[in-house]
Amino acid sequence: MTEKKFDVTGMSCAVCQAHVEKAVKKVEGVSSVNVSLLQNNMQVEFDESVTSAKAIAAAVKKAGYGAKVCGEEKKKSDESGGGSELKAMRRRLALSVAFLLPLFYLCMGHMLGLPLPTIFTGHENMMIMALTELILTVPIILLNFHYFSSGYTKLFRLAPNMDSLIALGSTAAFVYSLWGTYLMAYSMGRGDL
């Protein structure tokens, strides 16, 4: 029996952890697997005469995640900027917040007693408000599109996770808001405020 440690990418919740573990257990020759969500890795004990580390990584990939044996590959990625994923995540967060703060102010500011510019107040300006909110929402969705691609991919593989929940909820809210915006424009065009 051989025991190897793998780095696992793409896990975001306990459901992901269970899916990875289930996928690896199905590989013939694997006797035990222990997946750690917090450390993003797994310890696998397997018979090298029956299966290989490459086959185990392929099973994890088929389940919708990434896996590679710890060691040389990790060192190479660290040398070539392994922290780039974290930097990209921080950049997306900062840009998302930059669009979110004015959006939040427009949507909720009046509830907090904050004054809104007159161009956004009154029935005559409701389309300006709706279109401005749309313009501020679209970049947030695009910056965080990985939640949608990951979420829907895992949902269609019948292995939904937290990304699937985020994608479904955000899509439903966005589509409903678009429908409301079109309904508002339709009504305004007919003089029905």
KANOR-V39632 format. One record per pair of residues at least 4 apart in sequence whose C-alpha atoms are under 8 Angstrom apart, sorted by the first residue. I is the first residue (numbers start at 0). GAP is how many residues later the second one is. D is the distance in whole Angstrom. If there is no record, write none. Layout:
# KANOR-V39632
i->I gap->GAP d->D
i->I gap->GAP d->D
This chain:
# KANOR-V39632
i->0 gap->44 d->7
i->0 gap->45 d->6
i->0 gap->46 d->5
i->0 gap->47 d->7
i->1 gap->43 d->6
i->1 gap->44 d->5
i->1 gap->45 d->6
i->1 gap->46 d->7
i->2 gap->40 d->7
i->2 gap->41 d->6
i->2 gap->42 d->4
i->2 gap->43 d->6
i->3 gap->39 d->6
i->3 gap->40 d->5
i->3 gap->41 d->7
i->3 gap->49 d->8
i->3 gap->65 d->7
i->3 gap->66 d->8
i->4 gap->36 d->7
i->4 gap->37 d->6
i->4 gap->38 d->5
i->4 gap->39 d->6
i->4 gap->64 d->6
i->4 gap->65 d->6
i->5 gap->35 d->5
i->5 gap->36 d->5
i->5 gap->37 d->6
i->5 gap->38 d->8
i->5 gap->61 d->6
i->5 gap->62 d->5
i->5 gap->63 d->4
i->5 gap->64 d->5
i->6 gap->33 d->6
i->6 gap->34 d->4
i->6 gap->35 d->7
i->6 gap->59 d->8
i->6 gap->60 d->5
i->6 gap->61 d->5
i->6 gap->62 d->6
i->6 gap->63 d->6
i->7 gap->32 d->5
i->7 gap->33 d->5
i->7 gap->34 d->7
i->7 gap->57 d->7
i->7 gap->58 d->5
i->7 gap->59 d->4
i->7 gap->60 d->7
i->8 gap->31 d->6
i->8 gap->56 d->6
i->8 gap->57 d->5
i->8 gap->58 d->6
i->9 gap->54 d->8
i->9 gap->55 d->5
i->9 gap->56 d->6
i->10 gap->5 d->5
i->10 gap->6 d->6
i->10 gap->26 d->7
i->10 gap->29 d->7
i->10 gap->54 d->7
i->11 gap->4 d->6
i->11 gap->25 d->7
i->11 gap->149 d->8
i->11 gap->150 d->7
i->11 gap->151 d->8
i->12 gap->4 d->7
i->12 gap->24 d->7
i->12 gap->148 d->7
i->12 gap->149 d->7
i->13 gap->4 d->6
i->13 gap->23 d->7
i->14 gap->4 d->6
i->14 gap->145 d->8
i->14 gap->146 d->6
i->15 gap->4 d->6
i->15 gap->145 d->6
i->16 gap->4 d->6
i->16 gap->18 d->6
i->16 gap->19 d->7
i->16 gap->20 d->6
i->17 gap->4 d->6
i->18 gap->4 d->6
i->18 gap->44 d->7
i->18 gap->140 d->7
i->19 gap->4 d->6
i->19 gap->15 d->7
i->19 gap->40 d->6
i->19 gap->43 d->7
i->19 gap->45 d->8
i->20 gap->4 d->6
i->20 gap->12 d->6
i->20 gap->13 d->7
i->20 gap->14 d->6
i->21 gap->4 d->6
i->22 gap->4 d->7
i->22 gap->36 d->6
i->22 gap->37 d->6
i->22 gap->40 d->6
i->23 gap->6 d->7
i->23 gap->9 d->7
i->23 gap->32 d->6
i->23 gap->35 d->6
i->23 gap->36 d->7
i->24 gap->5 d->6
i->24 gap->6 d->8
i->24 gap->7 d->7
i->24 gap->8 d->7
i->25 gap->4 d->8
i->26 gap->24 d->8
i->26 gap->28 d->8
i->26 gap->29 d->7
i->26 gap->32 d->7
i->27 gap->22 d->7
i->27 gap->23 d->7
i->28 gap->17 d->5
i->28 gap->18 d->5
i->28 gap->19 d->8
i->28 gap->21 d->5
i->28 gap->22 d->6
i->29 gap->14 d->7
i->29 gap->15 d->6
i->29 gap->16 d->4
i->29 gap->17 d->6
i->29 gap->21 d->8
i->30 gap->13 d->8
i->30 gap->14 d->6
i->30 gap->15 d->5
i->30 gap->16 d->8
i->31 gap->12 d->6
i->31 gap->13 d->5
i->31 gap->14 d->7
i->32 gap->9 d->7
i->32 gap->10 d->6
i->32 gap->11 d->4
i->32 gap->12 d->6
i->33 gap->8 d->5
i->33 gap->9 d->5
i->33 gap->10 d->7
i->34 gap->5 d->8
i->34 gap->6 d->6
i->34 gap->7 d->4
i->34 gap->8 d->7
i->35 gap->4 d->6
i->35 gap->5 d->5
i->35 gap->6 d->6
i->36 gap->4 d->7
i->45 gap->5 d->7
i->45 gap->6 d->8
i->46 gap->4 d->6
i->46 gap->5 d->8
i->47 gap->4 d->6
i->50 gap->4 d->6
i->50 gap->5 d->8
i->51 gap->4 d->6
i->52 gap->4 d->6
i->52 gap->16 d->7
i->53 gap->4 d->6
i->54 gap->4 d->6
i->55 gap->4 d->6
i->56 gap->4 d->6
i->56 gap->9 d->7
i->56 gap->10 d->5
i->56 gap->11 d->6
i->57 gap->4 d->6
i->57 gap->9 d->8
i->58 gap->4 d->6
i->59 gap->4 d->7
i->59 gap->5 d->6
i->59 gap->6 d->6
i->59 gap->7 d->6
i->60 gap->4 d->5
i->60 gap->5 d->5
i->60 gap->6 d->7
i->62 gap->94 d->8
i->63 gap->89 d->8
i->63 gap->90 d->7
i->67 gap->5 d->8
i->68 gap->4 d->7
i->69 gap->4 d->6
i->70 gap->4 d->6
i->71 gap->4 d->6
i->72 gap->4 d->6
i->73 gap->4 d->6
i->74 gap->4 d->6
i->75 gap->4 d->6
i->76 gap->4 d->6
i->76 gap->5 d->5
i->77 gap->4 d->4
i->77 gap->5 d->7
i->82 gap->4 d->6
i->83 gap->4 d->6
i->84 gap->4 d->6
i->85 gap->4 d->6
i->86 gap->4 d->6
i->87 gap->4 d->6
i->88 gap->4 d->6
i->89 gap->4 d->6
i->90 gap->4 d->6
i->91 gap->4 d->6
i->91 gap->51 d->6
i->91 gap->52 d->7
i->92 gap->4 d->6
i->93 gap->4 d->6
i->94 gap->4 d->7
i->94 gap->45 d->8
i->94 gap->48 d->8
i->95 gap->4 d->6
i->95 gap->43 d->8
i->95 gap->44 d->5
i->95 gap->47 d->7
i->96 gap->4 d->6
i->97 gap->4 d->7
i->98 gap->4 d->6
i->98 gap->37 d->6
i->98 gap->38 d->7
i->98 gap->40 d->7
i->98 gap->41 d->7
i->99 gap->4 d->6
i->99 gap->36 d->7
i->99 gap->37 d->8
i->99 gap->40 d->7
i->100 gap->4 d->6
i->101 gap->4 d->6
i->101 gap->34 d->8
i->102 gap->4 d->6
i->102 gap->30 d->6
i->102 gap->33 d->6
i->102 gap->34 d->7
i->103 gap->4 d->6
i->103 gap->5 d->7
i->104 gap->4 d->4
i->104 gap->5 d->8
i->105 gap->4 d->8
i->105 gap->10 d->7
i->105 gap->23 d->8
i->105 gap->27 d->7
i->106 gap->26 d->8
i->107 gap->4 d->7
i->108 gap->4 d->6
i->108 gap->5 d->5
i->108 gap->6 d->7
i->108 gap->7 d->7
i->109 gap->4 d->5
i->109 gap->5 d->6
i->109 gap->6 d->7
i->115 gap->4 d->7
i->115 gap->5 d->7
i->116 gap->4 d->7
i->117 gap->4 d->8
i->118 gap->6 d->6
i->118 gap->9 d->7
i->118 gap->10 d->8
i->119 gap->5 d->6
i->119 gap->6 d->7
i->119 gap->8 d->6
i->119 gap->9 d->5
i->120 gap->4 d->6
i->120 gap->5 d->7
i->120 gap->8 d->8
i->121 gap->4 d->7
i->122 gap->70 d->7
i->124 gap->4 d->6
i->125 gap->4 d->6
i->126 gap->4 d->6
i->126 gap->54 d->8
i->126 gap->57 d->7
i->126 gap->58 d->7
i->127 gap->4 d->6
i->128 gap->4 d->6
i->129 gap->4 d->6
i->129 gap->51 d->7
i->130 gap->4 d->6
i->131 gap->4 d->6
i->132 gap->4 d->6
i->133 gap->4 d->6
i->134 gap->4 d->7
i->135 gap->4 d->7
i->136 gap->4 d->6
i->137 gap->4 d->6
i->138 gap->4 d->6
i->139 gap->4 d->6
i->140 gap->4 d->6
i->143 gap->4 d->8
i->144 gap->4 d->6
i->145 gap->4 d->6
i->146 gap->4 d->6
i->146 gap->16 d->5
i->146 gap->17 d->7
i->146 gap->19 d->7
i->146 gap->20 d->6
i->147 gap->4 d->6
i->147 gap->15 d->7
i->147 gap->16 d->7
i->147 gap->18 d->8
i->147 gap->19 d->5
i->148 gap->4 d->6
i->149 gap->4 d->6
i->149 gap->13 d->6
i->149 gap->14 d->7
i->150 gap->4 d->6
i->150 gap->9 d->7
i->150 gap->10 d->7
i->150 gap->11 d->7
i->150 gap->12 d->4
i->150 gap->13 d->4
i->150 gap->14 d->7
i->150 gap->15 d->7
i->150 gap->16 d->6
i->151 gap->4 d->6
i->151 gap->8 d->8
i->151 gap->11 d->8
i->151 gap->12 d->6
i->151 gap->15 d->7
i->152 gap->4 d->6
i->153 gap->4 d->6
i->153 gap->5 d->5
i->153 gap->6 d->5
i->153 gap->7 d->7
i->153 gap->10 d->7
i->154 gap->4 d->6
i->154 gap->5 d->4
i->154 gap->6 d->8
i->154 gap->9 d->6
i->155 gap->4 d->8
i->159 gap->4 d->5
i->159 gap->5 d->8
i->160 gap->4 d->7
i->161 gap->4 d->6
i->162 gap->4 d->6
i->163 gap->4 d->6
i->164 gap->4 d->6
i->165 gap->4 d->6
i->166 gap->4 d->6
i->167 gap->4 d->6
i->168 gap->4 d->6
i->169 gap->4 d->6
i->170 gap->4 d->6
i->171 gap->4 d->6
i->172 gap->4 d->6
i->173 gap->4 d->6
i->174 gap->4 d->6
i->175 gap->4 d->6
i->176 gap->4 d->6
i->177 gap->4 d->6
i->178 gap->4 d->6
i->179 gap->4 d->6
i->180 gap->4 d->6
i->181 gap->4 d->6
i->182 gap->4 d->6
i->183 gap->4 d->6
i->184 gap->4 d->6
i->185 gap->4 d->7
i->186 gap->4 d->6
i->186 gap->5 d->5
i->186 gap->6 d->6
i->187 gap->4 d->5
i->187 gap->5 d->6
